[in-house]
């Protein structure tokens, strides 16, 4: 699914950016071009990006707790 049509930024690209170390919407935006065009996608794309950031943080915490055991 595309989150930003102007810059062809897909959900998968946002996930790749997060996995590469981006930890905020601004970092993801700089890395991918998310919301850097016309701005039509700004509200929904930001909301989805924040959801993915939270999901990734929870996933990372769960993985680190399993590897410590």
Order of alpha helices (4+ residues) and beta strands (2+ residues): beta-beta-alpha-alpha-alpha
